[in-house]
Amino acid sequence: MAILEPVKLAGSTISKTTLHNEDFIKEKGLKIGDHVIIQKAGDVIPEVVECIKEKRTGKEKEFEIPKECPVCGAPAIRENNEAIRRCIGIECPARNFRNIVHFASKAGMDIEGLRIFYNRTAYRERIFKRGNSRYILFKKRRYSFTKKEWRKVCNKFDKCN
């Protein structure tokens, strides 16, 4: 994400814009401290069109994508043909949280009503635990689930006491 000096653009104030990935930054030749031209993609999302190299002062810095996970310190690697780096730390809290979000998503177990808020609560309180390549739900407490939401979660599992 690029943090910008706030500027008015098509009726809104823009102070941030996406940089997509490492390849996008290299393709545009962007450096920290650059002056950039932005536009709204599809009249909604602000994007960097190009940097204005003529305005460079020499104080700009090259941007390096971290090669280590900022959460757990494990290596962050970029697989062949992928645009992003991913943490490979098995015990990484951020990675495990994203796995739980996917687990409950429509693409995973399709647990309706299990929103990210509940995932964060579940992860923080260790309701979900990873083991033997499966997720196991420990029903000790319902935390902030309503009875209906809890039933939906439990119905997705064979054994729920």
C-alpha positions as CSV (number, residue, x, y, z in Angstrom):
1,M,0.0,0.0,0.0
2,A,1.2,3.5,-0.9
3,I,0.7,6.2,1.7
4,L,0.2,9.5,-0.1
5,E,-0.1,13.1,0.8
6,P,-3.9,13.6,0.7
7,V,-5.2,14.8,-2.7
8,K,-8.7,15.4,-4.1
9,L,-9.5,13.1,-7.0
10,A,-12.9,12.7,-8.6
11,G,-14.8,14.0,-5.6
12,S,-12.9,12.1,-2.8
13,T,-9.7,12.6,-0.8
14,I,-7.1,9.9,-1.6
15,S,-4.4,9.2,1.0
16,K,-3.7,5.5,0.2
17,T,-3.6,3.4,-2.9
18,T,-2.7,-0.2,-3.6
19,L,0.6,-1.3,-5.0
20,H,-0.6,-4.8,-5.8
21,N,2.7,-6.7,-5.5
22,E,6.4,-6.8,-5.9
23,D,6.3,-7.0,-9.7
24,F,4.0,-4.0,-10.0
25,I,6.4,-1.9,-7.9
26,K,9.4,-3.0,-10.1
27,E,7.4,-2.5,-13.3
28,K,6.5,1.1,-12.3
29,G,10.1,1.8,-11.0
30,L,8.6,3.1,-7.7
31,K,10.8,4.2,-4.8
32,I,9.9,5.4,-1.3
33,G,9.5,9.1,-1.5
34,D,8.5,9.3,-5.2
35,H,6.0,11.7,-6.6
36,V,3.3,9.7,-8.4
37,I,0.4,10.2,-10.8
38,I,-2.7,8.4,-9.6
39,Q,-6.1,7.7,-11.1
40,K,-9.3,5.9,-10.1
41,A,-9.6,2.5,-11.7
42,G,-13.2,2.0,-12.7
43,D,-14.0,5.3,-10.9
44,V,-13.6,3.6,-7.6
45,I,-10.2,2.2,-6.6
46,P,-7.2,4.6,-6.7
47,E,-4.1,3.3,-8.4
48,V,-0.6,4.5,-9.2
49,V,-0.2,5.1,-12.9
50,E,3.4,6.1,-12.9
51,C,6.1,7.9,-10.9
52,I,7.4,11.3,-11.9
53,K,11.2,10.6,-12.1
54,E,12.0,14.2,-12.9
55,K,10.9,15.2,-9.4
56,R,13.4,12.8,-7.7
57,T,15.8,14.5,-5.3
58,G,18.1,11.6,-4.6
59,K,16.6,11.0,-1.2
60,E,14.2,8.3,-2.5
61,K,14.8,4.8,-1.3
62,E,14.5,1.4,-3.0
63,F,11.6,-0.6,-1.6
64,E,12.4,-4.2,-0.6
65,I,9.7,-6.7,0.1
66,P,10.6,-8.3,3.5
67,K,12.1,-11.8,3.1
68,E,11.0,-12.7,6.6
69,C,7.5,-12.8,8.1
70,P,6.9,-9.6,10.2
71,V,4.8,-11.6,12.6
72,C,6.8,-14.8,13.3
73,G,10.2,-14.2,11.6
74,A,10.0,-17.3,9.5
75,P,11.2,-17.1,5.9
76,A,8.7,-15.5,3.5
77,I,9.1,-17.2,0.1
78,R,7.8,-16.5,-3.4
79,E,6.7,-19.6,-5.2
80,N,7.2,-19.9,-9.0
81,N,4.7,-18.0,-11.0
82,E,3.2,-16.3,-7.9
83,A,3.0,-12.6,-7.4
84,I,3.3,-12.6,-3.6
85,R,5.5,-13.9,-0.8
86,R,4.1,-16.2,1.8
87,C,5.2,-17.0,5.3
88,I,6.2,-20.7,5.6
89,G,6.2,-20.7,9.4
90,I,4.0,-23.6,10.6
91,E,3.3,-21.9,14.0
92,C,2.8,-18.4,12.5
93,P,-0.2,-16.8,14.3
94,A,-1.1,-14.7,11.2
95,R,-0.9,-17.7,8.9
96,N,-2.9,-19.9,11.2
97,F,-5.5,-17.2,11.6
98,R,-5.9,-17.0,7.8
99,N,-6.2,-20.8,7.6
100,I,-9.1,-20.6,10.1
101,V,-10.8,-17.8,8.1
102,H,-10.5,-20.0,5.0
103,F,-11.7,-23.1,6.9
104,A,-14.9,-21.3,7.9
105,S,-15.4,-19.6,4.5
106,K,-17.7,-20.6,1.7
107,A,-14.7,-22.2,-0.1
108,G,-13.9,-24.3,3.0
109,M,-16.5,-25.7,5.4
110,D,-19.1,-23.0,4.4
111,I,-20.0,-22.2,8.0
112,E,-22.6,-19.5,7.8
113,G,-22.6,-16.9,10.6
114,L,-18.9,-17.5,11.5
115,R,-17.6,-14.1,10.7
116,I,-14.0,-12.9,11.0
117,F,-14.8,-11.4,14.4
118,Y,-15.7,-14.8,15.7
119,N,-12.7,-16.3,13.9
120,R,-10.4,-13.8,15.8
121,T,-12.1,-14.7,19.1
122,A,-11.9,-18.4,18.4
123,Y,-8.2,-18.1,17.4
124,R,-7.3,-15.9,20.3
125,E,-9.1,-18.2,22.8
126,R,-7.8,-21.3,21.0
127,I,-11.1,-22.9,20.3
128,F,-9.7,-24.2,17.1
129,K,-6.5,-26.2,17.2
130,R,-4.5,-27.6,14.3
131,G,-3.5,-31.2,14.4
132,N,-3.0,-34.1,12.0
133,S,-3.7,-31.8,9.0
134,R,-7.3,-31.3,10.3
135,Y,-8.9,-28.7,12.4
136,I,-10.6,-29.9,15.6
137,L,-13.2,-27.8,17.4
138,F,-13.1,-27.9,21.1
139,K,-16.5,-27.2,22.5
140,K,-15.6,-25.8,25.9
141,R,-17.4,-22.5,25.7
142,R,-19.5,-20.8,23.1
143,Y,-17.8,-17.4,23.6
144,S,-19.6,-14.8,21.5
145,F,-21.6,-17.2,19.3
146,T,-25.4,-17.0,19.5
147,K,-27.1,-20.4,20.0
148,K,-28.1,-20.4,16.3
149,E,-24.6,-19.7,15.1
150,W,-23.1,-22.3,17.4
151,R,-25.5,-24.9,16.1
152,K,-24.4,-24.0,12.5
153,V,-20.8,-24.5,13.5
154,C,-21.5,-27.8,15.4
155,N,-23.6,-29.2,12.5
156,K,-20.5,-29.0,10.3
157,F,-18.7,-31.5,12.5
158,D,-19.5,-35.2,13.0
159,K,-18.8,-35.2,16.7
160,C,-20.2,-32.3,18.6
161,N,-21.3,-32.9,22.2
